[in-house]
Amino acid sequence: MRPQSIIAAKRDGKILNREQIDSFIEGVTDGSWADYQISALIMAMFLNELNSDEQAHITQAMLHSGEVLDFSSIEKPKSDKHSTGGVGDKTSLIIAPLVAACDVAVPMVSGRGLGHTGGTLDKLESIPGYNVNLSTDEFKRIVSECGYAMSGQTADIAPADKKIYALRDATATVPTIPLIVASIMSKKLAEGLDSLVLDVKTGNGAFMESLEDATRLAKAMVETGESCGVKTKALITDMSQPLGAYVGNALEVYECVKILRNDPLEHSEPLVQLSLELAARMLEMSGRAETVVEAMGILKSKIEDGSALDKFRLNTEMQGGDAAVCDTPEKLIDESLLVREVLAENDGFVESIDTKGVGFAICDIGGGRVKAEDDVDPAVGYASLASIGTEIREGDPIGVLYCRNESQFEAAGEALLSSYKIGNSTLKMEALIKDVVG
């Protein structure tokens, strides 16, 4: 089937059938479609969108462009969680060992941070020696023996997605729901799951800022997951301020280890709440609990009795990391950093936080990437002390910056300060969970 005829059909607003979509994905995978032809069809899809059938077809084609993992030898339910990304969003590091401690296998294929959002793989690599580049055999072995594994996307998992995403990024066609769905779900469904819980962020720190767009995305992903035979549920959650106490890779791991040690930090409560809510749905869908309330009780007991921390320790050892961080999480904090408070310039209440601004401020001092090939400084970061609704006096700290030198502090400190609007309104915090889909 000629690429030109498929491109022309979508250019003219026609509906692509399964054969045409399969031909496109096959061409992406085997290299018979040129980059300019792939880009042309992506742009046509961006402009004319895909209907629900096309969305399901392209997801399934991308899924089967590579290996679909087989965990049938593991006699446990298989479940995973995916977040659409945000600032301080580190729930995966808590959820995976916590759910694994409840006798559910969690094969978690994760990504790296780009732009204002953090990435699970970057956080894990701040643990000395931790290896996220697992082969398929290593990945399966660790899931079988530990209960969970955390790895990057291998060349064998949804290879068409890697090529298409790189071209979407280069051609400004990333923000279109059907292709977002296909990208996310093709990788997650390749994990051989029985169930999947999605954390779809909304607010000024999310890719889908409006609740309407986040809801559309959540419904589309749930529909696609269910159509592929995987129980799927989505929580639409708030990203109008950083989640938890810290932003920055090593600092976020430190916060998560403290939670797993049943010694949470003062500002970690929203992170703990969201992690439990997402994990509870995984237990319920896996048949390990009849209700979310029952699941919550089980999960809390696994933190209190140390089972979740034990899973984190075992996984860290099996993936080559320094498990001593489980006993002394302070080892994760670089003592050579310059630590400076960011001070409020006036009295009032925190009315809003430019969450993307906070993320970019940390990215600009090395805590994240502007381009995919950028290096990351795992140590730098920010402690968020003032949430929306907090009363502030002039000179009070709104946060604490962990950086390398005074010039970084001056630039990032100014950016962080400008991200906080302090006024006279006594606003309440947004609800952490806005809706449940599925």
C-alpha positions in Angstrom: 0.0 0.0 0.0 1.6 3.3 -1.1 2.3 5.8 1.7 1.1 8.6 -0.5 -2.4 7.2 -0.8 -2.7 6.8 3.0 -1.3 10.3 3.6 -3.8 11.8 1.1 -6.7 10.0 2.6 -6.1 11.4 6.1 -5.1 14.8 4.6 -8.6 14.9 3.1 -10.3 14.0 6.4 -11.1 10.4 5.6 -11.3 7.6 8.2 -8.3 5.2 8.0 -9.1 1.5 8.1 -7.2 -1.2 10.0 -5.2 -2.3 6.9 -4.1 1.3 6.2 -3.0 1.8 9.8 -1.2 -1.5 9.9 0.6 -0.6 6.7 1.7 2.7 8.3 3.0 1.2 11.5 4.7 -1.6 9.6 6.4 1.0 7.4 7.6 2.9 10.5 9.0 -0.2 12.1 10.8 -1.7 9.1 12.0 1.7 7.7 10.1 1.5 4.4 8.4 4.8 5.2 10.7 7.9 5.1 10.7 10.3 8.0 9.1 13.0 5.9 6.2 10.6 5.0 5.7 9.6 8.6 5.7 13.3 9.6 3.2 14.1 6.9 0.7 11.5 8.1 1.3 12.5 11.8 0.4 16.1 10.8 -2.7 15.0 9.0 -3.7 13.0 12.1 -3.0 16.0 14.2 -5.2 18.3 12.1 -8.0 15.9 11.3 -7.8 13.8 14.5 -8.6 10.1 14.8 -12.0 8.6 15.7 -12.3 5.9 18.4 -11.8 3.0 16.0 -8.7 4.6 14.4 -7.4 5.3 17.9 -7.9 1.7 19.0 -6.4 0.3 15.7 -3.2 2.5 15.9 -2.7 1.6 19.6 -2.9 -2.1 18.8 -0.7 -1.8 15.8 2.0 0.1 17.8 1.6 -2.5 20.6 2.3 -5.4 18.3 5.1 -3.6 16.4 7.4 -5.2 19.1 7.4 -7.7 21.9 4.4 -8.2 24.2 5.8 -9.5 27.5 4.5 -12.8 28.8 4.2 -13.1 32.6 1.8 -16.1 32.5 4.4 -18.1 34.5 3.9 -15.7 37.4 0.8 -16.9 39.3 -0.2 -13.5 40.5 -2.3 -10.8 39.1 -0.3 -8.3 37.1 -1.0 -4.6 37.5 0.7 -1.2 36.8 0.1 2.5 37.2 0.9 5.3 34.7 0.9 9.1 35.3 0.7 11.7 32.6 3.4 13.7 34.4 3.8 16.6 36.7 6.1 18.4 39.2 7.1 16.4 42.3 5.1 13.5 41.0 6.9 10.5 42.5 4.1 8.1 43.3 5.5 5.2 41.3 8.4 4.8 43.8 5.9 4.3 46.6 3.2 2.4 44.7 5.4 -0.3 43.1 6.9 -1.8 46.3 3.7 -1.2 48.2 1.5 -3.1 45.7 4.1 -5.8 45.3 4.0 -6.3 49.1 0.3 -7.2 48.6 1.1 -10.1 46.3 0.5 -8.3 43.0 3.2 -8.4 40.3 4.1 -4.9 39.1 6.1 -4.8 35.8 6.7 -1.1 35.5 8.1 0.3 32.2 8.9 4.0 33.0 10.2 7.1 31.2 12.6 10.0 31.7 11.8 13.6 32.5 11.5 16.2 29.7 10.8 19.8 30.2 9.1 20.8 33.4 8.1 17.2 34.4 10.2 14.6 36.2 10.9 11.1 35.1 10.8 7.9 37.2 14.0 6.6 35.6 16.0 9.7 36.5 14.8 9.5 40.1 15.8 5.9 40.4 19.3 6.6 38.9 20.0 9.0 41.7 20.4 5.9 43.9 24.0 5.0 43.4 24.4 2.0 41.1 20.7 1.5 40.3 20.3 0.0 36.8 17.1 0.9 34.8 18.4 -0.5 31.5 17.2 -4.1 32.0 17.1 -6.7 29.3 13.7 -8.4 28.8 15.0 -11.5 30.6 16.4 -9.5 33.5 13.1 -7.6 33.8 11.0 -10.8 33.9 13.4 -12.4 36.4 13.2 -9.4 38.8 9.4 -9.2 38.6 9.2 -12.9 39.3 11.6 -12.9 42.3 10.9 -9.5 43.8 7.4 -8.8 42.8 8.2 -5.6 40.8 10.8 -4.2 38.4 11.3 -0.7 37.1 12.9 -0.4 33.7 13.1 1.9 30.6 11.5 1.0 27.3 13.6 -1.5 25.6 14.1 -1.6 21.8 11.8 -4.6 21.7 8.8 -2.9 23.3 6.6 -0.8 21.0 9.5 0.3 18.7 7.1 2.2 16.4 6.2 4.5 19.3 9.8 5.6 19.8 10.1 6.7 16.1 6.7 8.3 16.0 7.2 10.2 19.3 10.5 11.6 18.2 9.0 13.0 15.0 5.9 14.3 16.9 8.3 16.2 19.2 10.2 17.6 16.3 7.0 18.6 14.3 5.0 20.2 17.2 2.3 17.5 17.0 2.6 16.1 20.6 -0.6 17.5 22.1 -3.2 15.4 20.3 -5.3 13.0 22.4 -5.4 10.0 20.1 -1.7 9.9 19.6 -1.0 10.5 23.3 -3.3 7.5 24.0 -1.6 5.4 21.4 1.9 6.3 22.7 1.1 5.6 26.4 -1.1 2.6 26.0 1.0 0.7 23.5 3.9 0.7 26.0 1.7 -0.1 29.0 -0.3 -2.9 27.3 3.0 -4.5 26.2 3.7 -5.3 29.8 1.3 -8.2 29.8 -1.0 -6.6 32.4 -4.3 -7.8 33.8 -5.2 -4.3 35.1 -3.9 -0.7 34.7 -4.6 2.4 36.8 -4.0 5.8 35.2 -3.2 9.1 37.0 -4.3 11.8 34.6 -3.1 15.2 35.8 -4.9 18.5 35.3 -4.0 22.0 36.3 -1.2 24.5 35.4 1.5 21.9 36.0 0.0 19.3 33.7 0.1 18.7 30.0 -3.7 18.7 30.0 -4.3 21.9 31.9 -8.1 22.0 31.6 -10.3 19.5 33.4 -12.3 19.1 30.2 -9.2 18.0 28.2 -8.0 15.8 31.1 -11.3 14.1 31.2 -11.3 13.5 27.4 -7.8 11.9 27.7 -8.8 9.8 30.7 -11.9 8.4 28.9 -10.0 7.7 25.7 -7.3 5.8 27.6 -9.8 3.8 29.7 -11.7 2.9 26.5 -8.6 1.8 24.7 -7.3 -0.3 27.6 -10.6 -2.1 28.0 -10.8 -2.7 24.2 -7.5 -4.6 24.5 -8.8 -6.8 27.4 -7.1 -5.0 30.2 -9.1 -3.7 33.2 -8.5 0.0 33.2 -9.4 2.9 35.5 -8.3 6.5 35.6 -8.1 9.0 38.4 -8.1 12.7 37.3 -5.9 14.4 39.9 -4.8 18.0 40.7 -1.5 19.4 39.5 -2.0 23.0 40.4 1.0 22.9 42.8 4.0 20.6 43.3 3.1 17.2 44.8 4.6 16.5 48.2 7.6 18.0 49.8 10.3 17.9 47.2 11.0 18.6 43.5 14.3 17.1 42.2 15.4 13.5 41.6 17.5 12.5 44.7 15.4 14.6 47.0 12.2 13.0 45.8 13.7 9.5 46.3 14.6 10.6 49.9 11.0 11.7 50.5 9.7 8.3 49.2 12.0 6.3 51.3 10.9 8.3 54.4 7.3 7.4 53.6 8.1 3.7 53.1 9.9 3.9 56.5 6.6 5.1 58.0 8.3 8.4 58.8 6.8 10.9 56.3 8.0 14.5 56.0 5.8 17.3 57.1 4.6 18.3 53.6 4.3 14.8 52.2 0.6 14.2 53.1 -0.8 14.8 49.6 1.8 12.5 48.1 0.9 9.8 50.6 -2.8 10.2 50.0 -2.5 10.0 46.2 -0.2 7.0 46.3 -2.6 5.1 48.5 -5.6 6.1 46.3 -3.9 4.8 43.2 -2.5 1.7 44.8 -5.9 0.9 46.3 -7.5 0.8 42.9 -4.7 -1.6 41.7 -5.5 -3.9 44.6 -9.2 -3.8 44.0 -8.9 -4.5 40.3 -6.5 -7.3 41.0 -8.9 -9.0 43.4 -6.7 -8.5 46.5 -9.4 -6.4 48.1 -13.2 -6.1 47.6 -13.4 -2.4 48.1 -11.1 0.7 48.0 -11.6 1.1 51.7 -10.5 -2.4 52.4 -7.5 -1.9 50.1 -6.5 1.2 51.9 -6.3 -0.7 55.2 -4.2 -3.4 53.7 -1.8 -0.9 52.1 -1.3 1.1 55.3 -0.5 -2.1 57.2 2.2 -2.9 54.6 3.9 0.4 55.4 3.5 0.1 59.1 4.9 -3.5 59.3 7.9 -2.7 57.0 6.8 -5.0 54.1 6.8 -2.2 51.5 10.3 -1.0 52.6 11.5 -4.6 52.4 10.3 -4.8 48.8 12.0 -1.5 47.9 15.2 -2.8 49.5 15.1 -6.1 47.6 14.4 -4.4 44.3 17.2 -1.9 44.8 19.6 -4.7 45.5 18.5 -6.7 42.5 18.8 -3.7 40.2 22.3 -3.0 41.4 21.5 0.0 43.7 22.9 0.9 47.1 20.2 -0.5 49.4 21.8 1.3 52.4 19.6 4.3 51.4 16.7 2.3 52.9 18.4 2.5 56.4 20.0 5.9 56.0 17.9 7.9 53.4 20.0 11.0 54.2 22.7 9.4 52.1 20.7 10.6 49.1 21.2 14.3 49.9 24.5 15.8 48.6 26.1 17.6 51.4 28.2 19.8 49.0 25.1 21.6 47.8 24.4 25.2 48.5 21.1 25.3 50.5 19.2 28.7 50.5 15.7 29.7 51.6 13.5 31.5 49.1 11.9 34.3 51.1 8.5 35.9 50.5 8.5 39.6 49.7 5.1 40.5 51.1 2.4 39.4 53.6 -0.7 37.5 52.5 -1.9 34.1 51.4 -0.6 31.9 48.6 -3.3 32.4 46.0 -1.7 30.3 43.2 1.5 28.6 42.2 2.8 28.5 38.6 3.7 24.8 38.9 5.3 24.7 35.4 7.5 27.7 36.5 8.7 25.7 39.5 9.5 22.7 37.3 11.4 24.8 34.8 13.3 26.6 37.5 14.7 23.3 38.7 15.2 22.1 35.2 17.3 25.2 34.4 19.8 24.4 37.2 20.3 20.9 35.9 17.5 19.0 37.6 15.8 18.2 34.3 16.1 18.3 30.6 15.2 20.9 27.9 16.4 18.4 25.2 16.3 14.6 25.4 20.1 14.4 25.2 20.7 16.8 28.1 22.5 15.5 31.2 20.8 15.7 34.6 22.2 16.7 38.0 20.4 14.3 40.3 21.2 16.2 43.5 19.7 19.7 42.9 16.1 20.5 43.8 13.6 22.4 45.8 11.6 21.9 49.0 8.1 23.3 48.7 7.1 24.7 52.0 4.0 26.9 51.1 1.0 25.4 49.5 -2.1 27.2 48.1 -3.9 28.8 51.0 -0.9 29.1 53.3 -0.6 32.4 55.2 2.8 34.0 54.6 4.6 36.9 56.2 7.3 39.0 54.5 10.6 37.2 55.0 9.0 33.8 55.6 10.4 31.0 53.5 8.1 29.7 50.7 10.7 27.1 49.9 14.3 25.9 50.1 16.5 25.7 47.0 19.3 23.0 46.8 21.8 24.2 44.1 25.4 24.3 43.1 26.4 27.9 43.5 25.3 31.5 44.1 24.6 32.2 40.5 22.2 29.3 40.3 20.5 30.4 43.5 20.0 34.0 42.1 18.5 32.8 38.9 16.4 29.9 40.2 15.4 31.8 43.4 14.0 34.7 41.3 12.1 32.3 39.1 10.7 30.4 42.0 9.6 33.6 43.8 7.8 34.8 40.7 6.0 31.5 40.5 4.1 32.3 43.7 1.2 34.7 43.8 0.7 36.1 47.3 -2.4 38.2 47.9 -5.3 38.8 50.2 -7.6 35.9 49.1 -7.9 33.0 51.5 -8.3 30.3 48.9 -8.8 26.6 49.7 -6.6 24.0 48.1 -8.0 22.2 45.0 -9.4 18.7 45.6 -6.6 16.2 45.1 -8.8 13.8 43.2 -11.3 15.4 40.9 -12.9 12.4 39.3 -12.7 8.7 38.6 -13.2 7.3 35.1 -13.9 3.6 34.5 
